[in-house]
Amino acid sequence: MKPKYDYGQELRVIRTLRDDGTFPGKQRGDLLVLRGSTGYVVDVGTFLQDQVIYRVHFLEQDVQVGCREEELIPVAAPWIESLFEFRQYVQATRTLAINGEPIVAPGDQGQVLRVLRQPDTEVRYQVRFSGRTLEVREQALQAFEHETIDEQESMDEPEPKDESPADDRSSAAAKTEGFSV
């Protein structure tokens, strides 16, 4: 297992980092570093012998945080800002349909499973709605304040809702149907 990044390298974190219960002086869930922030690698180690962990010093926040390789990109890599992030709760702003069949009604809540950032294209998200995963454009979503986060509950399949079609339909990509969580 060879590290991808080296000591002193400037990196960008691609998701907001929160305390997982191991950060001294903070409570579980407290904000540590916002996505898009940059810092420098000060140490490289492993976790459970199968994950490379980088201790990154974020100068602006004056905090050092352990980051997994998949949470980091080189600072020179293209960075595409997004409104939502992994695990964030969102709700549909319009009817989402596959091949004209309404799947999600306006106001239905879901959870972001993946942020899809591609240069020269709009940001898209893989969002879990009522047991189905759809690829959705950013403008078809809005933030949803969820007071308590229960990951298991968000991934369970709730009973089907009575869906009625709306005039303003947005096509959700069918290619993510069956995406395993």
C-alpha positions in Angstrom: 0.0 0.0 0.0 1.8 3.0 -1.3 0.7 6.6 -0.5 -0.6 8.6 -3.4 0.5 12.0 -1.8 3.7 13.0 -0.2 4.8 15.1 2.8 4.5 18.8 2.2 2.1 18.4 -0.7 -0.8 20.9 -0.8 -4.2 19.2 -1.1 -7.8 20.1 -1.3 -10.5 18.3 0.8 -13.5 17.4 -1.4 -16.0 16.9 1.4 -16.8 18.7 4.6 -15.0 17.0 7.5 -16.7 16.6 10.9 -15.6 15.1 14.1 -16.1 11.3 14.2 -15.7 11.3 18.0 -11.9 11.1 17.9 -11.0 14.8 17.7 -9.8 16.2 21.1 -12.0 19.0 22.5 -14.8 18.6 20.0 -18.2 16.8 20.0 -19.1 14.1 17.5 -20.5 15.8 14.4 -18.8 19.2 15.1 -17.5 20.9 11.9 -13.7 20.7 11.4 -13.0 21.7 7.8 -15.3 22.8 5.0 -15.1 21.1 1.6 -12.8 23.0 -0.8 -10.4 24.0 1.9 -6.7 23.4 1.3 -3.9 22.2 3.5 -0.5 20.5 3.6 0.4 16.8 4.3 2.4 16.7 7.6 2.2 12.9 8.2 1.2 9.7 6.4 0.0 6.6 8.2 -2.4 3.7 8.0 -5.7 2.7 9.6 -6.6 -1.0 10.1 -3.6 -1.8 7.8 -5.7 -1.2 4.6 -6.4 2.5 4.5 -3.8 5.3 4.0 -4.5 8.2 6.3 -3.0 11.6 5.7 -2.6 14.1 8.6 -3.3 17.4 6.8 -2.7 20.8 8.3 -5.4 23.2 7.2 -3.6 26.6 7.8 -6.7 28.8 7.5 -8.5 26.9 10.3 -5.2 26.1 12.1 -6.3 22.5 12.5 -4.7 19.1 11.7 -7.1 16.4 10.6 -6.7 12.8 9.5 -8.1 12.4 6.0 -8.6 9.3 3.8 -7.1 9.3 0.3 -10.5 9.5 -1.4 -11.3 12.7 0.5 -8.4 14.6 -1.0 -7.3 15.9 -4.4 -4.2 17.8 -5.5 -4.7 21.6 -5.1 -3.9 22.0 -8.9 -6.7 19.5 -9.9 -9.9 21.1 -11.2 -12.3 21.9 -8.3 -16.0 22.2 -9.1 -18.0 23.7 -6.3 -21.3 22.0 -5.4 -24.3 23.0 -3.4 -24.7 19.6 -1.7 -22.4 17.0 -0.4 -22.1 13.3 0.5 -24.8 12.2 3.1 -26.6 15.6 3.0 -30.4 15.4 3.0 -32.1 17.1 0.1 -35.6 17.3 -1.3 -36.8 17.4 -4.9 -38.0 20.7 -6.3 -39.9 19.1 -9.1 -41.2 15.7 -10.3 -38.4 13.4 -11.2 -39.2 10.8 -13.9 -37.6 7.9 -15.8 -39.0 7.5 -19.3 -41.9 9.8 -18.5 -42.9 7.7 -15.4 -42.9 9.9 -12.2 -40.6 8.4 -9.6 -40.1 11.3 -7.1 -42.7 14.0 -6.3 -41.7 17.6 -5.4 -40.9 17.8 -1.7 -39.8 14.1 -1.4 -36.7 13.8 0.7 -33.6 11.9 -0.2 -29.9 11.6 0.8 -26.9 12.3 -1.4 -24.8 9.2 -1.9 -22.3 10.6 -4.4 -21.4 14.0 -5.9 -20.5 13.7 -9.6 -18.2 16.5 -10.6 -16.9 16.5 -14.2 -15.1 19.4 -15.8 -17.2 21.3 -18.3 -20.5 19.7 -17.2 -23.0 20.6 -14.5 -22.8 19.0 -11.1 -25.0 15.9 -10.7 -25.8 13.8 -7.6 -26.7 10.2 -7.0 -29.5 10.6 -4.5 -31.4 7.8 -2.6 -35.2 8.5 -2.7 -37.6 5.9 -1.1 -35.4 2.9 -1.9 -34.3 4.0 -5.4 -31.1 5.7 -6.4 -31.3 8.4 -9.1 -28.8 10.7 -10.8 -30.2 14.2 -10.4 -29.2 17.6 -11.7 -28.3 20.2 -9.0 -31.1 22.6 -9.9 -33.7 19.9 -9.3 -32.8 19.7 -5.6 -32.8 22.0 -2.5 -31.4 21.5 1.0 -33.5 19.7 3.6 -32.9 20.3 7.2 -33.0 16.9 9.0 -32.8 17.2 12.8 -31.5 13.7 13.5 -29.5 11.7 11.1 -30.1 8.0 11.3 -28.1 6.4 8.4 -29.9 3.1 8.6 -33.3 4.7 8.4 -32.3 6.8 5.4 -31.2 3.7 3.5 -34.3 1.5 4.4 -37.0 1.3 1.8 -40.1 3.1 3.1 -43.5 2.1 2.0 -44.4 3.4 -1.5 -46.0 6.8 -1.7 -49.0 7.7 -3.9 -47.2 9.7 -6.6 -49.1 12.2 -8.8 -47.4 13.7 -11.9 -46.7 17.4 -12.0 -46.4 19.6 -15.0 -42.7 20.5 -14.5 -40.9 17.1 -14.9 -37.2 16.7 -14.7 -35.7 13.5 -16.3 -33.6 11.5 -13.8 -31.0 9.3 -15.4 -32.1 5.6 -15.4 -28.5 4.4 -15.6 -28.1 4.6 -11.8 -31.1 2.4 -11.1 -30.0 -0.5 -9.0 -26.9 1.3 -7.8 -25.8 -0.6 -4.6 -25.3 1.5 -1.5 
